[in-house]
Amino acid sequence: MLKSFATLIELDIAVLNSDLIFSARGGVWVASISEIYSNYEDSYFNKLYNINESELYSIFNVGSINVDNDRGYIEVFSWQDLYNQNKSYLLYTENNINYIAIHFNNFDSIFSKKSILINVKRIFSTREWYDENRNLVYIKDNLYIEPRIEEIDQADIEGDSLTFDTIQTNEMSVTLRNDDGLFDDFINIYGNRLLVRRIFDYESFNDSVIIFSGFVQKPEYSFLEKVTITASDIRASFSNELPYNVFSINKYPHLKTFPENVENGENTIDTSRTLAAGKGITVKLKPIKYYTPYIFEPDNIPEVVFEICDTSRHPIEDIVYKVDKLDNKLKPHIYFIEKAQIDSQVVVNGKTITGDLEQFINEYRDFNDGNGLQKVWTLDKAKGQLIFRGDRQVRSICVGKGESGSELKDDLIEIYAEINIPPYKSLEFMREILEDYENISYIKENYNIENWQLEESRSREIALVLDHDNKKTTLDIIGELSFLEQGRLEIYNNKINFISTRFRGNTPKYKIKEWLMGRVDKTVENDEYLSSCSIKYDLNKSIYKNTDYEEEAKKRHRINSHEEFETYLKKQEDAIALSNEIMKSRYILKEYYTFEYYETLDFLNLFDLVEIEVKRENGKYFIKPCICEIIKLNIFDNTVKLRQL
């Protein structure tokens, strides 16, 4: 039977004109917040429980903060996490005084900030309820719970499509009483955090489950009495484009032009700082030409620095070592191509070499200037930089004046380096981009750490390069990485979690009881059908085509349907496994079942497996016994949507 429950909403409302006096504390900034109080003197519980104004001021807690309109600051619960987590804040009490400590972006100073907005947390409910001790609940952690919710207008929590690569974000709308004007200034709640909890009667508040976590997006006012607030799933905010790190002329003042970055096969990727994973990436560097006054100012010889890739997470393993085709010696595979007289030849020391136009730069070179062999390049594995230097700057990338004043030009047109970078796990990369670009630290307050560690350890290796010409949002990348794992990034109980379908087995968690089902609607998604597929992998240099299911698929449905998938996979065995997973789920048309269920399914989550069967009155099957996954739950009208496996 259906259990009775109350719905709670936690919503942050900005407190304007909060003048805080900050002092420094080891790189973070601390201020007393004991003076913060609500601007709203007239309140439901003020009238109902006869609370005086001074008591009312003390029952509000900080829910979030905005710094210069940046809503990305998160609450942490220890000083260590505060120092480790960029853009974070800590609430604590010392000598009976309440304080807030803030780690500003990149440990910025308070003096660089124009606005710091404190948002107080308010709790609203559909009604009061009785806890496990049969006591009426109307207060929690010094926060009074106002029965202000009139209706939950929209509350579908829906999973992603079978193709996985597009993350399905959810919305929730709720109508609240507004006869006292609490929500009139919508600017005070726009973009703020909104949590929706479900709590059953005779349960503790701590047993309640967060069924939705998002940000307020829009209001709809019904004159003076009501307001409908719509919030979007927190994943909808993952909209930053990657990468944003670029070369800076301030960082490298001697550079007159910037190098090109990474080349894979025939595709040259434009100038950018790279997020790269995988082994054997070929880096193409465009020579930097500038004047080196080594004759007139011999001590003023700058280094030439090429940024190969972003190694802030993982350093380069090594340069690939190959045999020099000119002298048959094993050397680091860094070489240059000289400008040939014709396309098929190059002149080296007066000797014309035809065919292969590559020549290795030796680690040491004698420029016949009396200084003997000089080291002309190094690779900084930790920084991802290729550095050229010498007593006299490397001639192959130098333009200067000779002793007679004549102009010296080199004929070098391109430099290459083939490097090895440790491969990433797909979920390792996913959490790193969430931390780097969405400010979500990998801590227990943000993640289901135990499950994430398990999923990450068995996730697949990827090879990935991001460039400025082909920007993608964080959510785009997460969708494509989720596709590799045939899984979904979910926000459950306000924590990030990853649900993989590869390892969940096939044992149903629950059998749907036919006598508790309302009318069943059945649909078929024909656009999900495939008879064969191809997987591009290893930075798209290789393709694996899977036709193992083609004969049976065409026999069943008489239609040929092929799709090619570009992936970040590195290994061929992973490409083969992924193709089999895709085909197993898509070579037969899938049925979807939607119905209302007359029993509380509070123990089930999205993507859990259930068993179902439905018979007609004449005993024939409308739905033959089968296993399905849950792809939609609406706890307010108890609607369930299943997809047959």
Rosetta blueprint (number, residue, H / E / L):
1 M L
2 L L
3 K L
4 S L
5 F E
6 A E
7 T E
8 L E
9 I E
10 E E
11 L E
12 D E
13 I E
14 A E
15 V E
16 L L
17 N L
18 S L
19 D L
20 L L
21 I L
22 F E
23 S E
24 A E
25 R E
26 G L
27 G L
28 V E
29 W E
30 V E
31 A E
32 S E
33 I L
34 S L
35 E L
36 I L
37 Y L
38 S L
39 N L
40 Y L
41 E L
42 D L
43 S L
44 Y H
45 F H
46 N H
47 K H
48 L H
49 Y H
50 N L
51 I L
52 N L
53 E H
54 S H
55 E H
56 L H
57 Y H
58 S L
59 I L
60 F L
61 N E
62 V E
63 G E
64 S E
65 I E
66 N E
67 V E
68 D L
69 N L
70 D E
71 R L
72 G L
73 Y L
74 I E
75 E E
76 V E
77 F L
78 S L
79 W H
80 Q H
81 D H
82 L H
83 Y H
84 N H
85 Q L
86 N L
87 K L
88 S E
89 Y E
90 L E
91 L E
92 Y E
93 T E
94 E E
95 N L
96 N L
97 I E
98 N E
99 Y E
100 I E
101 A E
102 I E
103 H E
104 F L
105 N H
106 N H
107 F H
108 D L
109 S L
110 I H
111 F H
112 S H
113 K L
114 K L
115 S L
116 I E
117 L E
118 I E
119 N E
120 V E
121 K E
122 R E
123 I E
124 F E
125 S E
126 T L
127 R L
128 E L
129 W E
130 Y E
131 D L
132 E L
133 N L
134 R L
135 N L
136 L E
137 V E
138 Y L
139 I E
140 K E
141 D L
142 N L
143 L E
144 Y E
145 I E
146 E E
147 P L
148 R L
149 I E
150 E E
151 E E
152 I E
153 D E
154 Q E
155 A L
156 D L
157 I E
158 E E
159 G L
160 D L
161 S L
162 L L
163 T L
164 F L
165 D L
166 T L
167 I L
168 Q L
169 T L
170 N L
171 E E
172 M E
173 S E
174 V E
175 T E
176 L E
177 R E
178 N L
179 D L
180 D L
181 G L
182 L L
183 F L
184 D L
185 D L
186 F H
187 I H
188 N H
189 I L
190 Y L
191 G L
192 N L
193 R E
194 L E
195 L E
196 V E
197 R E
198 R E
199 I E
200 F E
201 D L
202 Y L
203 E L
204 S L
205 F H
206 N H
207 D H
208 S L
209 V E
210 I E
211 I E
212 F E
213 S E
214 G E
215 F E
216 V E
217 Q E
218 K E
219 P E
220 E E
221 Y E
222 S E
223 F L
224 L L
225 E L
226 K E
227 V E
228 T E
229 I E
230 T E
231 A E
232 S E
233 D E
234 I H
235 R H
236 A H
237 S H
238 F L
239 S L
240 N L
241 E E
242 L E
243 P L
244 Y L
245 N L
246 V L
247 F L
248 S L
249 I L
250 N L
251 K L
252 Y L
253 P L
254 H L
255 L L
256 K L
257 T L
258 F L
259 P L
260 E L
261 N L
262 V E
263 E E
264 N E
265 G L
266 E L
267 N E
268 T E
269 I L
270 D L
271 T L
272 S L
273 R L
274 T L
275 L L
276 A E
277 A E
278 G L
279 K L
280 G L
281 I E
282 T E
283 V E
284 K E
285 L E
286 K L
287 P L
288 I L
289 K L
290 Y L
291 Y E
292 T L
293 P L
294 Y L
295 I L
296 F L
297 E L
298 P L
299 D L
300 N L
301 I L
302 P L
303 E L
304 V E
305 V E
306 F E
307 E E
308 I L
309 C L
310 D L
311 T L
312 S L
313 R L
314 H L
315 P L
316 I L
317 E L
318 D E
319 I E
320 V L
321 Y E
322 K E
323 V E
324 D L
325 K L
326 L L
327 D L
328 N L
329 K L
330 L E
331 K E
332 P E
333 H L
334 I E
335 Y E
336 F E
337 I E
338 E E
339 K L
340 A L
341 Q L
342 I L
343 D L
344 S L
345 Q E
346 V E
347 V E
348 V E
349 N L
350 G L
351 K E
352 T E
353 I E
354 T E
355 G L
356 D L
357 L L
358 E L
359 Q E
360 F E
361 I L
362 N L
363 E L
364 Y E
365 R E
366 D E
367 F L
368 N L
369 D L
370 G L
371 N L
372 G L
373 L E
374 Q E
375 K E
376 V L
377 W E
378 T E
379 L E
380 D E
381 K L
382 A L
383 K L
384 G L
385 Q E
386 L E
387 I E
388 F E
389 R L
390 G L
391 D L
392 R L
393 Q L
394 V L
395 R H
396 S H
397 I H
398 C L
399 V E
400 G E
401 K E
402 G L
403 E L
404 S L
405 G L
406 S L
407 E E
408 L E
409 K L
410 D L
411 D L
412 L E
413 I E
414 E E
415 I E
416 Y E
417 A E
418 E E
419 I E
420 N E
421 I L
422 P L
423 P L
424 Y E
425 K E
426 S H
427 L H
428 E H
429 F H
430 M H
431 R H
432 E H
433 I H
434 L H
435 E H
436 D H
437 Y H
438 E H
439 N L
440 I L
441 S L
442 Y L
443 I L
444 K L
445 E L
446 N L
447 Y E
448 N L
449 I H
450 E H
451 N H
452 W H
453 Q H
454 L H
455 E H
456 E H
457 S H
458 R L
459 S L
460 R L
461 E E
462 I E
463 A L
464 L E
465 V E
466 L L
467 D L
468 H H
469 D H
470 N H
471 K L
472 K E
473 T E
474 T H
475 L H
476 D H
477 I H
478 I H
479 G H
480 E H
481 L H
482 S H
483 F H
484 L H
485 E H
486 Q L
487 G E
488 R E
489 L E
490 E E
491 I E
492 Y E
493 N L
494 N L
495 K E
496 I E
497 N E
498 F E
499 I E
500 S E
501 T L
502 R L
503 F L
504 R L
505 G L
506 N L
507 T L
508 P L
509 K L
510 Y E
511 K E
512 I L
513 K L
514 E H
515 W H
516 L H
517 M E
518 G L
519 R L
520 V L
521 D E
522 K E
523 T E
524 V E
525 E L
526 N H
527 D H
528 E H
529 Y L
530 L L
531 S L
532 S E
533 C E
534 S E
535 I E
536 K E
537 Y E
538 D L
539 L L
540 N L
541 K L
542 S E
543 I E
544 Y E
545 K E
546 N E
547 T L
548 D L
549 Y L
550 E H
551 E H
552 E H
553 A H
554 K H
555 K H
556 R H
557 H H
558 R L
559 I L
560 N L
561 S L
562 H E
563 E E
564 E E
565 F E
566 E E
567 T L
568 Y L
569 L E
570 K L
571 K L
572 Q H
573 E H
574 D H
575 A H
576 I H
577 A H
578 L H
579 S H
580 N H
581 E H
582 I H
583 M H
584 K H
585 S H
586 R H
587 Y L
588 I L
589 L L
590 K L
591 E E
592 Y E
593 Y E
594 T E
595 F E
596 E E
597 Y E
598 Y L
599 E L
600 T L
601 L L
602 D L
603 F L
604 L L
605 N L
606 L L
607 F L
608 D L
609 L E
610 V E
611 E E
612 I E
613 E E
614 V E
615 K E
616 R L
617 E L
618 N L
619 G L
620 K L
621 Y E
622 F E
623 I E
624 K E
625 P E
626 C E
627 I E
628 C E
629 E E
630 I E
631 I E
632 K E
633 L E
634 N E
635 I L
636 F L
637 D L
638 N L
639 T E
640 V E
641 K E
642 L E
643 R E
644 Q E
645 L L
